[in-house]
Amino acid sequence: MKIPFFGRVFDERFLNHRLRSTSLAGISGSLVALGLFLYRFYAKGIWSWDLLAVAVTFVVVKWCVMLWYLLTD
């Protein structure tokens, strides 16, 4: 697949690398949020709702998108 205006610079390899890097960044960010939540909970006894919300949001969105692709593809 060639992009009309940027065809010589961006091709399907660029789009595939962007997809993979974005996915890896999202997973890494959610793991950091979950790790920070667990550290604050076990080491300091603080229940951090914001970090838990970030981790749970990632999991819910990931499962919903996977289910959507399973049902529609």
C-alpha positions as a Markdown table, in Angstrom:
| # | Residue | x | y | z |
|---|---|---|---|---|
| 1 | Met | 0.0 | 0.0 | 0.0 |
| 2 | Lys | 1.4 | 3.3 | -1.0 |
| 3 | Ile | 0.3 | 6.6 | 0.5 |
| 4 | Pro | -0.4 | 9.0 | -2.3 |
| 5 | Phe | 1.4 | 12.1 | -1.2 |
| 6 | Phe | 4.2 | 10.5 | 0.9 |
| 7 | Gly | 4.5 | 7.4 | -1.1 |
| 8 | Arg | 8.3 | 7.5 | -1.4 |
| 9 | Val | 8.9 | 8.1 | 2.2 |
| 10 | Phe | 6.1 | 6.1 | 3.9 |
| 11 | Asp | 5.1 | 2.6 | 2.8 |
| 12 | Glu | 3.5 | -0.4 | 4.4 |
| 13 | Arg | 6.7 | -1.2 | 6.4 |
| 14 | Phe | 6.5 | 2.2 | 8.0 |
| 15 | Leu | 2.8 | 1.7 | 8.8 |
| 16 | Asn | 3.6 | -1.8 | 10.2 |
| 17 | His | 6.4 | -0.4 | 12.4 |
| 18 | Arg | 4.2 | 2.4 | 13.6 |
| 19 | Leu | 1.5 | -0.1 | 14.5 |
| 20 | Arg | 3.9 | -2.3 | 16.4 |
| 21 | Ser | 5.7 | 0.5 | 18.2 |
| 22 | Thr | 2.4 | 2.1 | 19.3 |
| 23 | Ser | 1.2 | -1.3 | 20.6 |
| 24 | Leu | 4.4 | -1.9 | 22.5 |
| 25 | Ala | 4.3 | 1.6 | 23.9 |
| 26 | Gly | 0.7 | 1.1 | 25.1 |
| 27 | Ile | 1.5 | -2.2 | 26.8 |
| 28 | Ser | 4.6 | -0.8 | 28.4 |
| 29 | Gly | 2.7 | 2.2 | 29.7 |
| 30 | Ser | 0.0 | 0.0 | 31.2 |
| 31 | Leu | 2.6 | -2.3 | 32.9 |
| 32 | Val | 4.3 | 0.7 | 34.4 |
| 33 | Ala | 1.0 | 2.0 | 35.7 |
| 34 | Leu | 0.1 | -1.4 | 37.2 |
| 35 | Gly | 3.6 | -1.8 | 38.7 |
| 36 | Leu | 3.4 | 1.7 | 40.2 |
| 37 | Phe | 0.0 | 0.9 | 41.6 |
| 38 | Leu | 1.2 | -2.4 | 43.1 |
| 39 | Tyr | 4.3 | -0.7 | 44.6 |
| 40 | Arg | 2.2 | 2.1 | 46.2 |
| 41 | Phe | -0.3 | -0.5 | 47.5 |
| 42 | Tyr | 2.1 | -3.0 | 49.0 |
| 43 | Ala | 5.0 | -0.8 | 50.0 |
| 44 | Lys | 3.1 | 2.3 | 51.3 |
| 45 | Gly | -0.4 | 1.1 | 51.8 |
| 46 | Ile | -1.9 | 3.7 | 49.4 |
| 47 | Trp | -4.7 | 2.7 | 47.2 |
| 48 | Ser | -4.1 | 4.8 | 44.0 |
| 49 | Trp | -7.3 | 4.9 | 42.0 |
| 50 | Asp | -5.9 | 6.8 | 39.1 |
| 51 | Leu | -3.2 | 4.3 | 38.4 |
| 52 | Leu | -5.6 | 1.4 | 38.7 |
| 53 | Ala | -8.0 | 3.2 | 36.3 |
| 54 | Val | -5.2 | 3.5 | 33.7 |
| 55 | Ala | -4.3 | -0.2 | 33.9 |
| 56 | Val | -7.9 | -1.4 | 33.9 |
| 57 | Thr | -8.8 | 0.9 | 31.0 |
| 58 | Phe | -6.0 | -0.6 | 28.9 |
| 59 | Val | -7.1 | -4.2 | 29.7 |
| 60 | Val | -10.8 | -3.4 | 28.9 |
| 61 | Val | -10.0 | -1.6 | 25.6 |
| 62 | Lys | -7.6 | -4.3 | 24.5 |
| 63 | Trp | -10.1 | -7.1 | 25.2 |
| 64 | Cys | -12.9 | -5.2 | 23.5 |
| 65 | Val | -10.9 | -4.5 | 20.4 |
| 66 | Met | -9.7 | -8.1 | 20.2 |
| 67 | Leu | -13.3 | -9.3 | 20.5 |
| 68 | Trp | -14.4 | -6.9 | 17.8 |
| 69 | Tyr | -11.8 | -8.1 | 15.4 |
| 70 | Leu | -12.6 | -11.7 | 16.2 |
| 71 | Leu | -16.3 | -11.1 | 15.4 |
| 72 | Thr | -15.9 | -8.9 | 12.4 |
| 73 | Asp | -12.8 | -10.2 | 10.6 |
